[in-house]
Amino acid sequence: MALRIASDMKLFDAAAKANGGEVRIEQLAAATGADLLLITRIMRMLVGMGVFKEVGKDTFMSTPLAATYVTGSPLTDAVTHMLPEYFEERGFQSPSDAYDGPFQYAMSSKSHYFEWLESTPKHQQAFNTLMGISRMNRGEEWFDFYPVEKKLRVADTETLLVDIGGGLGHDLVAFKQRFPQLPGKLIVHDLPIVIDDVKNQPSGIEAMKHDFFTPQPIKGAKAYYLRTVLHDWPDKQAREILSNIRAVMNKDSILLINENALPDSNVPLYPAELDMSMMVLSSSLDRTQTQFKELLDSAGLDLVQVWTPKVIIPGSGTLFEAILKT
């Protein structure tokens, strides 16, 4: 897919003009007329595949493979995929609306990928199974490398932690087991179809039906927590989610975002592939730390610290700590 899109936007031709020298991402965008973010995401894949080398931040050099995909090369015609049709029609812009992206184009639908899953039980079951497997291999829990007992302190009657989009509450159950004596209420939020399946929740954890695109009902909690939520949504919708949380935060409230974070350069092939999958299914993205900071800033929040486990593996997540913008 990345090869076909790059070929259609004449990216290989643009890179070839450097005659084996360095070329900046901005030069490629200017030469092709393509969106800078889309170029960045395509180049991650091509670097991982060995077609280009990233020699500096947003700076690349062609490998001999790149020359085989310039206009007129027989290999160009050998690479086919439906998605390039979508990008060509949209002027090679990175998708930015979760309800009007590659998935909707391919399915001739205006439904979000998650809505489509709900209507196809076979695919929903496969998705749930995959998510369950990913939980088993996600590595160190966030509260094992974040100073919980120092940062998260409230009275018994106050709300300690709200897990937004937290599914059946697995994260809060693990948190409660790790800190059984920590005072304060624990609340998990998710859609009615999810919360209706919550069974035998441990004492001290409340399951509440809530759509994070609507106003947040819990005001002034010590911490609001999002795990792998924002990567399902492009900036447009992610900003809505964050704005609803910001509106109810106190001056001492904390927002914790637990997500995979891509490096700013030389992204390995597997994370680059995951990012492309998010683009195709949800018009969303796996963000770099810089992109998280920019997103938070646009929603009126300050990124104050980034916490990482000792060993980072896909699924272990980076923890972003944010507060109200001062």
SULRAWO-V339599 format. One record per run of one state. SS is the DSSP state (2 for helix, 1 for strand, 0 for the rest). FROM is the first residue (numbers start at 0). LEN is the number of residues. Records with the same first field share a line. If there is no record, write none. Layout:
SS=FROM-LEN  FROM-LEN
This chain:
0=0-1  8-2  16-6  32-3  48-3  56-2  62-1  69-4  78-4  89-12  107-5  119-1  136-5  144-3  151-7  164-5  178-6  190-1  195-9  209-13  227-2  232-2  246-7  259-2  262-6  282-5  298-2  308-9  324-2
2=1-7  10-6  24-8  35-13  63-6  73-5  82-7  101-6  112-7  120-16  141-3  147-4  169-9  191-4  229-3  234-12  268-14  288-10
1=22-2  51-5  58-4  158-6  184-6  204-5  222-5  253-6  261-1  287-1  300-8  317-7
